[in-house]
Amino acid sequence: MNDFTFSVPQNIMVGRGSLAKLPEAARQLGGSHAFIISGPHLTKMGLVDKVSDSLAAAGFAVDAFTETEGNPSTDTVEKAAAAYKASGADFIVAFGGGSPMDVAKAVGVVAKYGGRIEEYEGAHKVPGKIVPLIAIPTTAGTGSEVTAFSVITDHRRDYKLTVFSYELLPACAILDAELLTSAPASVAAACGIDAFIHAEEAYVSRAASPFSDAMAEKAMELLGGNIRRFVACREDIEAAENMLVGSLFAGIAFSFARLGNVHAMSHPISAYFDVPHGVANAVLLPVIAEYNALADHGRYFKIFNYISPLKVDAGEFEPGLLPGAIRELCGEIGIPNGIVEAVNNASRNGPVSREAIEEKIEAMAADAMKSGNIAVNPRASRQSDIEMLYRRAL
């Protein structure tokens, strides 16, 4: 057993209609002026106004930045930080999926300590507490409301940088499943499978502990048992609640056990081709599950039974069954069949050839090898292995 310590120093409110508790949470922070960081989709839906109005009605001044994009960039962080400082706000409300939360965490750093977010890349470079932050997820996927990471795209390098510090943890998280019901099926699928992969990679990680295992197992039970229902009908509030809580537990799991090759390899795909993060993870998962099967020591059996509608006994199971179950699940919820399809689905500039993607594999593999997640993947990997896995996933 690995030595382990843990602390979850956050206030987490879970329940239908819990968005109404936002003013109470804000008062507990001691702030008087909120700065909402969100995206254009939630703005068009009127949900940002709903958050703003609830705070204003409780006596808070409110400003907002709603220009976050998928795979948010360093330039977006700079714009949001400048807007935050100009507003005079004293706390941040991150409202949305992983992108607004990543931006909010980054803004909390640079607004407090100056410089550009690139200067804080890596582990434990944030010198102290950041601007107080309340996180309100509107997708069941990233678990960012309980993670100590901010992932930002640096287009100057075609690279996704990661800032890791426990100072990034939001002071409070509000999980209201009613906010998930308007998500398109494609978003529900990509976010849901991303959350499952957080739990799966934490569970098989060489840095896993009994604490992270407990979080990961419950997360996989909730996510694997509800993702099909939730993608089929986002208004299934019971499935939405289970997905949201599963994502929360998965976020806690990987905050302590880290991830693996899937996430190390998905970040370059998103950086080079702007593929949504959850989709990039999903097209890699079955290939990497095949690769890691050699290192399995009984955990694939549990993972299989969490996601497969057809349960098996231990005596009937062998690790090679898991990749097939993953492919079946991904196919049922509409995940693209490989990197080439995922890249072309995301492309805004016309078709991208297989050959054009293959030309980037060596550079993507080099970037993936910079990730600390490679070190805890259950099967050891060299750059040549990563290049091979990219080719298998095309």
Steps between C-alpha positions, in 0.01 A plus 500: 500500500627850414533747788230763470357812661185687405300809578189633327490857633191622311136565566301296247124546464313232303131496417229601258446874514821557698593790270274703732769459768751708301442827695549308825826355371614844386429649841710228661794611284466853640488661156279779372570508125468191282670438168334222299714309250295301251448444127281628216269196490386539860465874441266443204295259709448768765672296771779752560233765558328264742820470704565873480145590602509269803815668626377851424172434682705405807690830489817401314652706222547281192714506186561223250737369234323262263753445221652169607536246222560128482867426570545856639814690406759704684365808319153433644651482848668837442175661383301357789764603756505855365120516516503363856750761619316783325170397662620534858349161588625306804387143419438285193210276405604236244183395320502236228708203394870442532599795281354780716636327809850472354488868403362602840779319684762657274347846546502443875875449479609781267258754645648437845869454419553662159681380190365257244359158574791339311727606788312267734513193275590182681453396861480712813607833348199693629636683805183507712123530506341627180194724459209328682311278258155338491460226236164407348527222238243479222643179352568161658851448376804689616471489878684835490301620798713272721830480313827683550569542128455767236566395138550782251594488131809694394451548126851639466626150573196295391519367855261450791674622815395382845516695822480272804460636851263426786464879526281473187226306677176699499386600848150375426326286240127496424370193313148550369395227255224722361776696321591191294164437337550727197834351389503359145545123474847542349615712794345259751683211334840669476487636854362178646765277346767749608381469859505121473856511366605718796381224731636214288847649464516587870393144584774331297763765579820392668440788744159364611419465869206358697357853519520566126374147431190563709425820309576340162288190559194699605554737210514215248189342651303825466637600161502157336149428622349829382687634196278321247184626673634854525609522136163358395307757705664792677173573677537173691584686819594190697757404235623860490553504877688173491720624216576825682591329826697235311698775329566659840635175647710438188651846536597427858644163397735633236600799712670247726591213263564700180411363157689312227578471131150591387519853638868542420423421136167679468634845586721520188208389279294790636791743478581420135151434365257663748321171567278525811682359799249227583487379140880488477507288816224269382657409164825411678353298788435162332845496336675585826285252693631231261857618557463510879331156520842340540535678836151421632483342844128443536365852455380461141238254625335767718527767231334268248204434726455871567449579130369185334127422502600130500670421831747214525642291783868518583556151361358603162701821467831572334648852458462498123123533541520854638608685181205347315258615770648851480458509121141381536419774750668771293315387188164503678542857624632638170873539562702526173678187382864607531717811484447572129122516538529706821735750334274540198193544717679785678658658191375844398728521195393204292607135498825396669673202342631201690845585365484854644422356842772239472752778431430636849531171687869533590448853633184398687680205656785725611248732667318206661826378652528830689190410700549362848209266431725276287699414813199348680344318204478131596718392208833678446514705181774647284445757229503224238215330688300824502552546127382143444187560710413814303525302177278223637241758602481673162 
